[in-house]
Amino acid sequence: MSNTEGQKKEKKMQGAKRARHVILGVHITDRAIHVPKVQDLFTEYGCSIKTRLGLHETSDESCSPNGLILLEMAGPEGPIEELAGKLGAIQGVEVQKMIFEHD
């Protein structure tokens, strides 16, 4: 690669956005009561949700009333913030956000 090609590549990399992974952790108490409102929001913001993983304790004797949902988000920051705010406004729902950035 010539020096000029290397300089062009370096400039392109400097102007490029850093890759991001935005994860929303959604903790839900009393799942049977609160999940319908949460699910409605997941449907409304479905185009911003890349991956969804639900976790809760279960055994042969019982199923936990609480749960944790991890959402890998995609797209612009605005809808992600809107979803996090609307979820957090639901009684029994707590939202935490993690952001991982890399080149």
C-alpha positions as CSV (number, residue, x, y, z in Angstrom):
1,M,0.0,0.0,0.0
2,S,1.4,3.4,-1.0
3,N,1.8,6.2,1.6
4,T,-1.1,8.1,0.0
5,E,-3.4,5.0,0.2
6,G,-2.4,4.6,3.9
7,Q,-3.1,8.2,4.6
8,K,-6.6,8.0,3.0
9,K,-7.4,4.8,5.0
10,E,-6.2,6.5,8.2
11,K,-8.4,9.6,7.5
12,K,-11.4,7.4,6.8
13,M,-10.9,5.5,10.1
14,Q,-10.6,8.8,12.0
15,G,-13.9,10.0,10.5
16,A,-15.7,6.7,11.1
17,K,-18.1,6.3,14.0
18,R,-16.9,4.0,16.8
19,A,-18.8,0.8,17.0
20,R,-21.2,0.6,20.0
21,H,-23.2,-2.0,21.8
22,V,-26.0,-0.6,23.9
23,I,-27.6,-3.0,26.3
24,L,-30.7,-2.2,28.4
25,G,-31.2,-4.4,31.5
26,V,-34.9,-4.5,32.4
27,H,-35.7,-5.9,35.8
28,I,-39.4,-6.6,36.3
29,T,-41.1,-7.5,39.6
30,D,-44.4,-9.2,39.6
31,R,-44.0,-10.3,35.9
32,A,-47.6,-11.4,35.6
33,I,-48.8,-7.9,36.4
34,H,-46.3,-5.7,34.6
35,V,-45.2,-7.7,31.6
36,P,-48.2,-6.7,29.3
37,K,-47.2,-3.0,29.5
38,V,-43.5,-4.0,28.9
39,Q,-44.4,-6.2,26.0
40,D,-46.4,-3.4,24.4
41,L,-43.3,-1.2,24.5
42,F,-41.1,-3.9,23.1
43,T,-43.5,-4.2,20.2
44,E,-43.6,-0.4,19.7
45,Y,-39.8,-0.1,19.7
46,G,-39.2,-3.5,18.0
47,C,-37.1,-2.0,15.2
48,S,-34.7,-0.7,17.8
49,I,-34.3,-4.1,19.5
50,K,-31.6,-6.3,17.9
51,T,-31.5,-9.1,20.5
52,R,-33.7,-10.0,23.5
53,L,-32.9,-12.4,26.2
54,G,-35.2,-13.1,29.2
55,L,-34.0,-14.6,32.4
56,H,-35.9,-15.7,35.5
57,E,-35.6,-18.4,38.2
58,T,-37.6,-21.5,37.7
59,S,-37.7,-25.0,39.1
60,D,-40.1,-28.0,39.3
61,E,-41.7,-26.4,42.4
62,S,-42.0,-22.7,41.4
63,C,-41.5,-20.0,38.9
64,S,-40.1,-16.7,40.1
65,P,-42.5,-13.7,39.9
66,N,-39.5,-11.5,39.0
67,G,-37.5,-11.5,35.8
68,L,-34.6,-9.8,34.0
69,I,-34.6,-9.0,30.3
70,L,-31.5,-8.0,28.4
71,L,-32.0,-6.0,25.2
72,E,-29.3,-5.3,22.7
73,M,-30.3,-2.1,21.0
74,A,-29.7,-0.8,17.5
75,G,-30.1,2.4,15.7
76,P,-30.2,6.0,16.8
77,E,-29.9,7.0,20.4
78,G,-33.3,8.9,20.5
79,P,-35.6,5.8,20.4
80,I,-33.4,3.9,22.8
81,E,-33.6,6.7,25.4
82,E,-37.4,7.0,24.8
83,L,-37.9,3.2,25.4
84,A,-35.7,3.3,28.5
85,G,-37.7,6.2,29.9
86,K,-41.1,4.7,29.2
87,L,-40.0,1.3,30.7
88,G,-38.6,3.0,33.8
89,A,-41.9,4.8,34.3
90,I,-43.8,1.5,34.7
91,Q,-44.3,0.6,38.4
92,G,-42.2,-2.5,39.2
93,V,-39.8,-2.0,36.3
94,E,-36.2,-0.9,36.7
95,V,-33.9,-0.1,33.7
96,Q,-30.2,0.1,33.6
97,K,-28.1,0.9,30.5
98,M,-24.6,-0.4,29.5
99,I,-22.6,1.0,26.6
100,F,-19.6,-0.7,25.1
101,E,-17.6,1.2,22.5
102,H,-14.8,0.0,20.3
103,D,-13.0,0.7,17.1
